[in-house]
Amino acid sequence: MEKSKMKIDRKPELEFVEYKTFEAVPSKTVEGASQRIIAQIPDTNVATRILELEAGTDTSPDGVQVHDFWEELYIIEGSLIDLRLNEEFTAGMVACRPPGMEHGPWKSPNGCRIFEVRYYADQKKEEHEFVNHTTFEAQPFSKVKSLSERIIASDPTTGVATRILHNGPGTDTSPNGVQVHDFWEELYIIEGSLIDLRLNEEFTAGMVACRPPGMEHGPWKSPDGCKIFEVRYYSTEQ
């Protein structure tokens, strides 16, 4: 079959939607663990999801995890303990795991909720197990003075990055116009809200988005400020 006629399975397009819209599906192997699948490549474990661990959850039945895809995460609330490293990771921490990186198992004495983006990509982002996002310097950028970013991990060849995007109160990105990228962009609103000036819709904390290459978005206005975790990548879908 010619490449142009091949059916390519990929994650669906989603502009910001409340993550609780998606059903929590209990794990088949770990009691107290569940996931809400936001977007997924069909018939694979490559998905964007909210991972929820109830108080007392222990993922030891799943053992140490190793994947052939990238995995990037933001701890929304609660904490978890890496049973191999004997380290506790808490809300506000971020991770960037290349294919082949070992991680887990975990225990969450008080419960934990995590935003997680899995994808295939040929890139060289920095490896990070959970580290507080404030470790990374906030840097102003673009034409909008009240807009800043903390770069968590970036690919030196393409420039695509994982970052915390911060909109100060009153931010208006109209000078940047409507945005269109040739890469994927997946996001979680950590706090605050922003208004899409084209759609005249307000998006708030707890909402998630999955934007394929070519999807138009923005410009935005954030009257009270907004903080967003954002993963950008060029996908090599499997």
C-alpha positions as CSV (number, residue, x, y, z in Angstrom):
1,M,0.0,0.0,0.0
2,E,1.3,3.5,-0.9
3,K,2.4,5.5,2.1
4,S,0.0,8.3,1.2
5,K,-2.9,5.8,1.3
6,M,-1.9,4.1,4.6
7,K,-4.1,4.6,7.6
8,I,-2.0,6.2,10.3
9,D,-3.2,5.7,13.9
10,R,-2.4,8.7,16.1
11,K,-3.7,10.5,19.2
12,P,-6.8,12.6,18.6
13,E,-7.1,16.4,18.6
14,L,-8.3,17.9,21.8
15,E,-8.5,21.5,22.9
16,F,-8.7,22.0,26.6
17,V,-11.2,19.8,28.4
18,E,-11.6,18.9,32.0
19,Y,-9.7,15.7,32.7
20,K,-12.5,14.3,34.9
21,T,-14.5,14.0,31.7
22,F,-12.5,10.8,31.1
23,E,-13.4,7.6,32.9
24,A,-11.1,6.4,35.7
25,V,-10.3,2.8,34.8
26,P,-8.8,0.6,37.7
27,S,-5.5,-1.2,37.2
28,K,-5.8,-4.9,36.7
29,T,-2.6,-5.6,38.6
30,V,-2.3,-2.9,41.3
31,E,-5.0,-2.3,43.9
32,G,-5.7,1.4,44.4
33,A,-4.3,2.5,41.0
34,S,-6.4,3.8,38.1
35,Q,-5.9,5.9,35.0
36,R,-7.9,8.3,32.9
37,I,-6.9,8.0,29.2
38,I,-6.9,11.4,27.6
39,A,-5.5,10.4,24.2
40,Q,-4.0,7.2,23.0
41,I,-2.5,5.6,19.9
42,P,-4.9,2.6,19.4
43,D,-3.7,-0.9,20.5
44,T,-0.6,0.5,22.3
45,N,0.4,1.8,25.7
46,V,1.3,5.1,24.2
47,A,-1.1,7.4,25.8
48,T,-1.6,10.7,27.5
49,R,-3.3,10.1,30.9
50,I,-4.0,11.1,34.4
51,L,-2.6,8.4,36.8
52,E,-4.4,8.3,40.1
53,L,-3.0,6.4,43.2
54,E,-5.1,6.0,46.3
55,A,-3.6,6.3,49.7
56,G,-1.6,3.2,50.5
57,T,-1.1,2.2,46.8
58,D,2.0,0.0,46.2
59,T,2.9,-0.7,42.6
60,S,5.4,-3.5,43.5
61,P,3.3,-6.1,41.6
62,D,4.2,-4.3,38.3
63,G,7.9,-4.3,39.2
64,V,10.5,-2.0,37.7
65,Q,9.2,-0.3,34.5
66,V,11.1,0.1,31.2
67,H,9.5,1.4,28.0
68,D,10.4,1.8,24.4
69,F,8.7,5.3,24.3
70,W,9.3,8.6,26.0
71,E,7.4,9.5,29.2
72,E,7.1,13.0,30.6
73,L,5.2,13.7,33.9
74,Y,4.0,16.4,36.2
75,I,2.9,15.5,39.8
76,I,-0.4,17.4,40.3
77,E,-1.0,16.6,43.9
78,G,0.1,14.2,46.7
79,S,3.4,12.2,46.7
80,L,5.0,8.9,45.9
81,I,8.1,7.1,47.1
82,D,10.5,5.3,44.7
83,L,11.1,2.0,46.4
84,R,14.4,1.4,44.6
85,L,15.8,4.9,45.2
86,N,14.1,5.4,48.6
87,E,13.2,8.9,47.6
88,E,9.9,10.7,47.9
89,F,8.6,12.9,45.1
90,T,6.0,15.5,45.7
91,A,3.5,17.9,43.9
92,G,5.1,20.3,41.5
93,M,7.8,17.9,40.4
94,V,8.5,17.0,36.8
95,A,10.2,14.1,35.0
96,C,11.5,13.4,31.5
97,R,12.2,9.7,30.9
98,P,13.9,8.5,27.6
99,P,13.2,5.0,26.3
100,G,15.0,2.4,28.3
101,M,15.1,4.4,31.5
102,E,14.2,2.2,34.6
103,H,11.7,3.6,37.1
104,G,9.6,2.4,40.0
105,P,8.1,0.6,41.7
106,W,6.3,3.1,43.8
107,K,4.4,3.5,47.0
108,S,2.0,6.3,47.8
109,P,1.2,6.5,51.5
110,N,-1.2,9.5,51.1
111,G,-2.3,9.2,47.5
112,C,-1.0,10.9,44.3
113,R,-2.2,12.2,41.0
114,I,0.1,12.6,37.9
115,F,-0.3,14.0,34.4
116,E,1.7,11.8,32.0
117,V,2.5,12.1,28.3
118,R,3.8,9.0,26.5
119,Y,5.0,9.2,22.8
120,Y,7.5,7.9,20.3
121,A,10.2,10.4,19.2
122,D,13.7,10.4,17.8
123,Q,15.2,13.2,20.1
124,K,17.7,14.0,22.7
125,K,15.9,15.7,25.5
126,E,17.6,15.6,28.9
127,E,16.8,12.8,31.3
128,H,15.2,13.8,34.6
129,E,13.7,11.7,37.3
130,F,11.3,13.8,39.4
131,V,12.7,17.3,40.2
132,N,10.9,20.4,41.4
133,H,10.0,22.6,38.4
134,T,11.1,25.7,40.3
135,T,14.7,24.3,39.9
136,F,14.6,25.6,36.4
137,E,15.0,29.4,35.8
138,A,12.0,31.4,34.6
139,Q,12.9,33.3,31.5
140,P,10.9,35.9,29.6
141,F,10.2,35.2,26.0
142,S,8.2,36.3,22.9
143,K,6.6,39.7,22.4
144,V,4.6,39.5,25.5
145,K,6.3,40.9,28.6
146,S,4.3,39.1,31.2
147,L,4.9,35.7,29.6
148,S,7.7,33.5,30.9
149,E,8.8,29.8,30.6
150,R,10.9,27.3,32.6
151,I,12.5,24.9,30.2
152,I,12.6,21.4,31.7
153,A,14.1,19.5,28.8
154,S,14.8,20.4,25.2
155,D,16.1,18.8,22.1
156,P,19.2,20.7,20.8
157,T,18.5,19.7,17.2
158,T,14.9,20.8,16.8
159,G,14.4,23.1,19.8
160,V,11.2,21.4,20.9
161,A,10.9,21.5,24.7
162,T,9.1,20.5,27.8
163,R,8.3,23.5,29.9
164,I,6.3,25.3,32.5
165,L,4.6,28.2,30.8
166,H,3.6,31.1,33.1
167,N,1.1,33.8,32.2
168,G,1.2,36.7,34.6
169,P,-2.1,38.5,35.5
170,G,-3.4,40.5,32.6
171,T,-1.3,38.6,30.0
172,D,-2.6,39.0,26.4
173,T,-0.8,37.0,23.7
174,S,-2.5,38.8,20.8
175,P,0.9,40.2,19.6
176,N,1.9,36.6,18.9
177,G,-1.3,35.9,16.9
178,V,-2.8,32.5,16.2
179,Q,-0.2,29.7,16.7
180,V,0.4,26.8,14.4
181,H,3.2,24.3,14.9
182,D,4.7,21.4,13.0
183,F,5.1,19.5,16.2
184,W,2.8,17.9,18.8
185,E,1.8,19.9,21.9
186,E,0.2,18.4,25.0
187,L,-0.7,20.4,28.0
188,Y,-2.1,20.5,31.6
189,I,-3.4,23.7,33.2
190,I,-1.8,23.6,36.7
191,E,-3.5,26.7,38.1
192,G,-5.4,29.8,37.0
193,S,-7.2,30.2,33.8
194,L,-7.0,31.6,30.3
195,I,-9.5,32.8,27.7
196,D,-9.2,31.8,24.0
197,L,-9.9,35.0,22.2
198,R,-11.0,33.3,19.0
199,L,-13.3,30.8,20.6
200,N,-14.4,33.1,23.4
201,E,-14.0,30.2,25.9
202,E,-12.3,30.1,29.3
203,F,-10.1,27.2,30.2
204,T,-9.3,26.5,33.8
205,A,-7.1,24.5,36.2
206,G,-7.4,20.7,35.7
207,M,-8.0,20.9,31.9
208,V,-5.9,19.0,29.4
209,A,-5.2,19.4,25.7
210,C,-3.6,17.3,22.9
211,R,-2.7,19.3,19.8
212,P,-1.5,17.6,16.6
213,P,0.8,19.4,14.2
214,G,-1.1,22.0,12.2
215,M,-3.8,22.7,14.8
216,E,-4.6,26.4,15.2
217,H,-4.7,27.7,18.8
218,G,-4.8,31.1,20.6
219,P,-4.3,33.9,21.0
220,W,-5.0,34.0,24.7
221,K,-5.8,36.3,27.6
222,S,-5.3,35.5,31.2
223,P,-6.9,38.1,33.5
224,D,-5.7,36.5,36.8
225,G,-2.7,34.6,35.6
226,C,-2.2,30.9,34.6
227,K,0.5,28.2,34.8
228,I,0.7,25.3,32.3
229,F,2.8,22.2,32.0
230,E,3.5,21.7,28.3
231,V,5.2,18.8,26.4
232,R,6.3,19.5,22.8
233,Y,7.7,16.8,20.5
234,Y,8.0,15.5,16.9
235,S,6.3,12.1,16.9
236,T,7.7,9.0,15.1
237,E,4.5,7.0,15.5
238,Q,4.8,3.3,15.8
